[in-house]
């Protein structure tokens, strides 16, 4: 791996000699970024952003995946750290929620019949003022062994968190969830303007 070496001002001053050490630094420093040398200065994600404000589209710039294995009944479960996204820049984004339910743990009803499990699922925004906005993608109903997909274009601000919130009823249900954010810029770089969260919200 190429190692980064800082080039001093004295080495590039007027009249300074061209040395072997200087030429090695000029060769190795660009390679050190490509080869992920930990001693090289870090490039800010802002340097990779387009000057234009994001507009909603199908170019995926972030994806988060979550899974619930027979969660609690009748309660809202925030899948933070598993299926949440942080927005880094103001703009319009296309938010897509895809959910597939597995085999539920069925329960018996009072009349002796077997009731299947259901769940309602939506996406909320946790904004910088520590408040929840109403659901972007309303509480979509999902039955046992089914799949749903919903999309919405939404204006978002820096440090907004998109959270998937499922509520299970009747009996616990196994859910696999994919949350994506997309823009229209075909030159957009994955993971720059939006990133998947790995920790819970404040």
N, C-alpha and C positions, 0 to 999 in steps of 0.2 A: 504494500500500500504506500502511495506517495504521502510524504509528511509535509505539513504546512510549515513554512518558515517566514516570519515577518521580515520584510525588506526595509532596512533603515533608510532614513533620508540621506545619510552620508553616502550610501551606495549608489544613489541616483543623482547626487549633486553634480553641478557642472564641473567637468574636468575629472570626474571620478573614473577609475579604470573599470573595464568590463572584466569581472573575475569569473572563475569557474563556479564559485559559490553562488554568485548572483544569477548566473545562467541556470543553475540547478533549481534555484528558487522560482525563477520565471517559468520553468518547465513543470515543476512539481506542484506549485500552489493551485493552479486550475484543476489538476488531477485530484488533489486532496479533497475538493468539494465533491467531485463525482464519486470518489471512493469512500466518502463519509468519514474522513479523518476527524476524530473528535476534538483535535486541537485547532482546527480551522475555525475562523469566526463564523457564527451562525447567520444565515440569511433570513431576514424577517419575512414572514408570509406576506406582508403588505407590499414588498418589492415584487411579488409575483402576481399581484392583482391587476386586472384590466383597469384603465382609467375610467371606463364607462360604468355606471351603476348597474348592478345585476337586473336582468329582466327574466321573467318566468319562461321556462322552456324544458325541453326533454333531455338536455345534456346533464347527466347526473354528476353532482359534485360532492355528494355525501350520502352514505347509507348506514343505517343502524339496524341491527337485528336483535330481537328479543324472544324469549320463550317463557311461558308459564306452564308449569306442570301441576295441574289440579290445585289452583290457588284457593283463596278464601272466598266464601259465598257472600254476595250482597254487599261487598265493600269495593271501593275504588282502589285499584292497585297501580301505583305509579311505577313504570318499569324504568326507573332512572338507573343510569349506569349500564343498562343493557339495550335500551331502545329509546334513546333521546339524542337530540342534535342541538348544538350551539351555533347560532348565526353570528358571523363576524363582521358583516357589513350591511348597511342599509340598502334595501332594494326589493324587487319583486321576485319571489321564488315559487316554483311549482312543487307542492307537497303531495306525496303519494303514500297512502297507507295500504298495505296488502296484508291480509290476515288469513290463515288457514287453521281450522280447528281439527283436532284429532278426535279420537274416541273418548267420549265423556265417561265419567263414573256415574252410571244411571242410579236413580233412586226410585223407590216405590211410592205411589200416591195413596191418598186415603181410600180411594175407590178400588184399589188393588191393581190398577194399571201401572205401567212403567212410564215415567215422565223423562223425556230427554232433557239434556242441559242446553242452556242458551247463554249468550253473553252480549253485552252492548259495548262497543269500542269507539273511541274518538281520539282526537289529537287536540291538546291544549297548548297554549303559549304561556310560559312563565316569564314575565317581562322584568326589566331592570328595577321597577318600583316594588318588586316582591309581590306582585298580584297575578292571579290567574285570569286570562281572558276567557270568554266563552269558547266552546268547542269550535275549532275550524272545521273539522270533519265531524259532523254531528254523530250522536250515538247510533252507530250502525248496528243492526241486530244480526247476530250470527248464530246459526244452529249447529248442532253436532255434525261433524264431518263435512262442513261446508267451507267455502272460500269467499272472501269479499275483497274488493279493491275500490278505493275512492281517491279522487284527486281534486285539489283546489289550488288556485293561484292566490298568493297572499303577500302583502307588503309586510316586511319584517325589519326590525331594528337590530343594531349590534348588541350582542349578549342576550338576545332572546333565546329561550330554550323551548324546543318542541318536545312535548311529552306524550307518549301513548298511554291512555287511561282506559283499561278494560274493567267491566263489572260483570261478574258471573252470577247466574241465578240457577235455581233448582238443584244443581249439583256441580261440583268442580269440573272444569273443562281444560283440556290441554290446548294451548294456543301457541302458534308460531307466527311472529310478527316481523314485517320488514317496513321500515320507514325511510323514504328517500327524499332528497331535495334536489331540484334541477333548475338550470338556467338555460337561456337561449344561445349564449356565447359558445361557439364550437371550439374556441381556444381556451375555455375555462379549465383550470387545473383542479383536479380532485383534491379535496381536503384543504382548500385555501379559504374560501368565503364561508364555509360551513364545516364543522367537525363533529364526529360522533363523540358523545360524552362517555367518560369512563368512571365518573363519580356522581353521587346524588346531588340534587339541587341544594342550594343553601338553606 
